[in-house]
Amino acid sequence: AQTNGFDQKIGDVNKFLLNKNATTAYKFLNDNNIKYIFVGKNDTLTSYGFKPAEKPYLVKVFDDGEAKVYRVK
C-alpha cells in the first residue's frame, strides 16, 4: 500500500489475473518487466482462477509441492 499508484497497480494485476487473452496477458508481463511468477500453496492468485500451468506464455522452472515458480517466455 506504500507503492506509488498502488490502487491502479492492484487494478492492473486483477485485470491480468482474469484475462483470458494470452496475447494481452503476455504484453502486460513484458510491459511491466515481469520475468517470474511465484505461486505458493493456497495462493490468492489461484483463488482468483489464475491457472499458470495452462498459460502458453509461462514455463514452470521450480516445483517443490508447496511452491511453484513460472518464468515468462
C-alpha positions as CSV (number, residue, x, y, z in Angstrom):
1,A,0.0,0.0,0.0
2,Q,3.0,2.3,0.2
3,T,3.8,2.0,-3.5
4,N,3.1,4.9,-5.8
5,G,-0.1,4.3,-7.7
6,F,-1.0,1.3,-5.6
7,D,-4.7,1.3,-6.4
8,Q,-4.0,1.5,-10.1
9,K,-1.4,-1.3,-9.9
10,I,-3.8,-3.6,-8.0
11,G,-6.4,-3.0,-10.6
12,D,-4.0,-3.8,-13.4
13,V,-2.9,-7.0,-11.7
14,N,-6.5,-8.0,-11.2
15,K,-7.3,-7.5,-14.9
16,F,-4.2,-9.6,-15.7
17,L,-5.4,-12.4,-13.5
18,L,-8.8,-12.5,-15.0
19,N,-7.6,-12.0,-18.6
20,K,-8.4,-14.9,-20.9
21,N,-6.4,-13.4,-23.9
22,A,-2.9,-14.8,-23.8
23,T,-1.5,-12.1,-26.1
24,T,-2.8,-9.3,-23.9
25,A,-1.7,-11.1,-20.7
26,Y,1.8,-11.7,-22.2
27,K,2.0,-8.0,-23.2
28,F,1.2,-6.9,-19.6
29,L,4.0,-9.1,-18.2
30,N,6.5,-7.7,-20.8
31,D,5.4,-4.1,-20.4
32,N,5.9,-4.4,-16.6
33,N,9.2,-6.2,-16.9
34,I,7.8,-9.2,-15.0
35,K,10.1,-12.2,-15.6
36,Y,8.9,-14.7,-12.9
37,I,5.6,-15.5,-11.1
38,F,5.8,-17.2,-7.7
39,V,2.7,-19.3,-6.7
40,G,2.5,-20.6,-3.2
41,K,0.2,-23.3,-1.7
42,N,-3.3,-21.8,-1.4
43,D,-2.1,-18.6,-3.2
44,T,-4.6,-15.8,-3.8
45,L,-3.5,-15.9,-7.5
46,T,-5.1,-19.3,-7.9
47,S,-8.1,-18.4,-5.8
48,Y,-8.9,-15.8,-8.5
49,G,-8.9,-18.6,-11.0
50,F,-5.5,-18.0,-12.4
51,K,-4.0,-21.2,-13.7
52,P,-0.4,-20.6,-14.6
53,A,0.2,-24.2,-15.8
54,E,-2.3,-23.6,-18.6
55,K,-0.7,-20.3,-19.7
56,P,1.2,-20.7,-23.0
57,Y,3.5,-17.8,-22.1
58,L,4.7,-19.4,-18.8
59,V,7.2,-22.2,-18.2
60,K,7.4,-23.9,-14.8
61,V,11.0,-23.7,-13.6
62,F,10.5,-24.8,-9.9
63,D,8.1,-27.0,-8.1
64,D,8.6,-28.5,-4.6
65,G,4.9,-29.3,-4.0
66,E,4.4,-26.2,-1.7
67,A,5.6,-23.5,-4.1
68,K,5.9,-23.2,-7.9
69,V,7.9,-20.6,-9.9
70,Y,7.0,-19.9,-13.5
71,R,9.3,-18.0,-16.0
72,V,7.8,-15.7,-18.6
73,K,8.8,-17.0,-22.1
